[in-house]
Amino acid sequence: VNRYSCSYWKSNIPRQGWMYLSVNHLCFYSVFMGSEAKLCLRWTDITKLDQDNNMFLLPDSIKVSTRDRSHIFSMLLHSNETFNIMEQLANM
Protein backbone atom coordinates (compact mmCIF):
# COMPACT_ATOMS: atom_id res chain seq x y z
CA VAL A 1 0.00 0.00 0.00
CA ASN A 2 2.61 2.54 1.09
CA ARG A 3 5.96 3.15 2.79
CA TYR A 4 7.00 5.70 5.37
CA SER A 5 10.35 6.84 6.70
CA CYS A 6 10.48 6.42 10.47
CA SER A 7 12.43 5.15 13.45
CA TYR A 8 11.72 1.79 15.06
CA TRP A 9 12.76 1.42 18.70
CA LYS A 10 14.51 -1.93 18.89
CA SER A 11 15.90 -2.68 22.37
CA ASN A 12 15.61 1.01 23.34
CA ILE A 13 17.75 2.02 20.36
CA PRO A 14 16.15 3.94 17.48
CA ARG A 15 16.72 2.41 14.06
CA GLN A 16 16.02 4.75 11.14
CA GLY A 17 14.44 2.95 8.21
CA TRP A 18 11.21 2.31 6.32
CA MET A 19 7.80 1.14 7.50
CA TYR A 20 5.90 -0.76 4.82
CA LEU A 21 2.13 -1.08 5.03
CA SER A 22 0.41 -3.69 2.88
CA VAL A 23 -3.02 -5.30 2.93
CA ASN A 24 -1.76 -8.19 5.09
CA HIS A 25 1.34 -6.91 6.92
CA LEU A 26 3.06 -4.06 8.69
CA CYS A 27 6.82 -4.37 8.10
CA PHE A 28 9.93 -2.38 8.95
CA TYR A 29 13.40 -2.61 7.45
CA SER A 30 16.63 -0.81 8.30
CA VAL A 31 20.34 -1.24 7.61
CA PHE A 32 22.87 0.73 9.62
CA MET A 33 26.60 0.04 9.45
CA GLY A 34 25.95 -3.47 8.14
CA SER A 35 23.43 -4.32 10.87
CA GLU A 36 19.89 -5.14 9.74
CA ALA A 37 16.69 -4.58 11.67
CA LYS A 38 13.62 -6.38 10.32
CA LEU A 39 10.09 -6.63 11.61
CA CYS A 40 7.02 -8.10 9.94
CA LEU A 41 3.66 -8.26 11.71
CA ARG A 42 0.38 -9.60 10.35
CA TRP A 43 -2.54 -7.25 10.91
CA THR A 44 -4.42 -10.18 12.45
CA ASP A 45 -1.75 -10.39 15.19
CA ILE A 46 -2.02 -6.71 16.13
CA THR A 47 -4.25 -6.19 19.16
CA LYS A 48 -4.01 -2.42 19.58
CA LEU A 49 -2.79 0.73 17.83
CA ASP A 50 -2.07 3.94 19.76
CA GLN A 51 -1.03 7.34 18.51
CA ASP A 52 0.53 9.72 20.99
CA ASN A 53 2.33 12.95 20.33
CA ASN A 54 4.01 12.76 23.75
CA MET A 55 4.72 9.03 24.05
CA PHE A 56 8.07 8.57 25.79
CA LEU A 57 8.88 12.18 24.88
CA LEU A 58 8.93 11.15 21.21
CA PRO A 59 6.88 13.37 18.93
CA ASP A 60 4.43 11.73 16.54
CA SER A 61 4.85 8.21 17.89
CA ILE A 62 2.77 5.16 17.08
CA LYS A 63 2.64 2.15 19.39
CA VAL A 64 1.72 -1.20 17.83
CA SER A 65 0.78 -3.92 20.32
CA THR A 66 0.54 -7.67 19.84
CA ARG A 67 -0.24 -10.31 22.46
CA ASP A 68 3.50 -10.71 23.15
CA ARG A 69 4.94 -7.21 23.03
CA SER A 70 4.71 -3.60 21.91
CA HIS A 71 6.58 -1.90 19.09
CA ILE A 72 7.24 1.85 19.01
CA PHE A 73 7.63 3.83 15.78
CA SER A 74 8.55 7.51 15.86
CA MET A 75 9.77 10.41 13.74
CA LEU A 76 7.04 9.87 11.17
CA LEU A 77 6.71 12.82 8.83
CA HIS A 78 2.97 12.19 8.26
CA SER A 79 2.02 10.43 11.48
CA ASN A 80 -1.72 11.17 11.27
CA GLU A 81 -1.95 9.86 7.71
CA THR A 82 0.13 6.81 8.62
CA PHE A 83 -1.96 6.05 11.70
CA ASN A 84 -5.24 6.40 9.77
CA ILE A 85 -4.06 3.97 7.09
CA MET A 86 -2.83 1.56 9.76
CA GLU A 87 -6.24 1.64 11.45
CA GLN A 88 -8.00 0.96 8.16
CA LEU A 89 -5.72 -1.97 7.35
CA ALA A 90 -5.99 -3.43 10.85
CA ASN A 91 -9.79 -3.34 10.65
CA MET A 92 -10.14 -5.00 7.24
C-alpha positions as MATLAB code, in Angstrom:
seq = 'VNRYSCSYWKSNIPRQGWMYLSVNHLCFYSVFMGSEAKLCLRWTDITKLDQDNNMFLLPDSIKVSTRDRSHIFSMLLHSNETFNIMEQLANM';
ca = [
       0.000    0.000    0.000;
       2.606    2.543    1.088;
       5.957    3.154    2.788;
       6.997    5.699    5.372;
      10.354    6.838    6.697;
      10.480    6.425   10.473;
      12.434    5.153   13.455;
      11.718    1.794   15.062;
      12.762    1.425   18.696;
      14.509   -1.930   18.889;
      15.903   -2.680   22.370;
      15.611    1.008   23.340;
      17.754    2.020   20.363;
      16.146    3.940   17.480;
      16.716    2.408   14.056;
      16.018    4.753   11.137;
      14.437    2.950    8.208;
      11.212    2.311    6.322;
       7.798    1.144    7.498;
       5.902   -0.763    4.820;
       2.131   -1.078    5.025;
       0.413   -3.694    2.879;
      -3.016   -5.298    2.929;
      -1.756   -8.192    5.086;
       1.336   -6.908    6.918;
       3.064   -4.058    8.692;
       6.816   -4.373    8.099;
       9.925   -2.382    8.947;
      13.403   -2.606    7.455;
      16.630   -0.806    8.303;
      20.336   -1.244    7.609;
      22.871    0.732    9.617;
      26.597    0.041    9.450;
      25.949   -3.468    8.139;
      23.430   -4.317   10.867;
      19.888   -5.137    9.738;
      16.688   -4.585   11.668;
      13.621   -6.383   10.321;
      10.089   -6.629   11.607;
       7.025   -8.105    9.943;
       3.660   -8.261   11.712;
       0.377   -9.595   10.353;
      -2.540   -7.253   10.914;
      -4.421  -10.176   12.452;
      -1.747  -10.389   15.187;
      -2.022   -6.713   16.133;
      -4.253   -6.193   19.159;
      -4.011   -2.419   19.582;
      -2.789    0.727   17.835;
      -2.067    3.936   19.756;
      -1.028    7.338   18.511;
       0.528    9.718   20.993;
       2.335   12.951   20.326;
       4.013   12.760   23.747;
       4.723    9.026   24.054;
       8.071    8.573   25.788;
       8.880   12.176   24.884;
       8.931   11.148   21.215;
       6.881   13.374   18.930;
       4.433   11.732   16.539;
       4.852    8.209   17.892;
       2.773    5.158   17.076;
       2.636    2.154   19.392;
       1.717   -1.195   17.834;
       0.779   -3.916   20.320;
       0.539   -7.667   19.837;
      -0.236  -10.308   22.460;
       3.497  -10.711   23.146;
       4.944   -7.212   23.031;
       4.713   -3.603   21.907;
       6.579   -1.899   19.086;
       7.236    1.854   19.007;
       7.626    3.831   15.779;
       8.552    7.514   15.861;
       9.770   10.407   13.741;
       7.041    9.873   11.167;
       6.707   12.823    8.825;
       2.975   12.194    8.264;
       2.017   10.435   11.482;
      -1.720   11.175   11.267;
      -1.947    9.858    7.708;
       0.129    6.808    8.622;
      -1.963    6.054   11.698;
      -5.242    6.400    9.768;
      -4.056    3.973    7.092;
      -2.831    1.559    9.765;
      -6.245    1.643   11.455;
      -8.002    0.962    8.156;
      -5.720   -1.973    7.351;
      -5.994   -3.431   10.851;
      -9.792   -3.344   10.647;
     -10.136   -5.003    7.243;
];
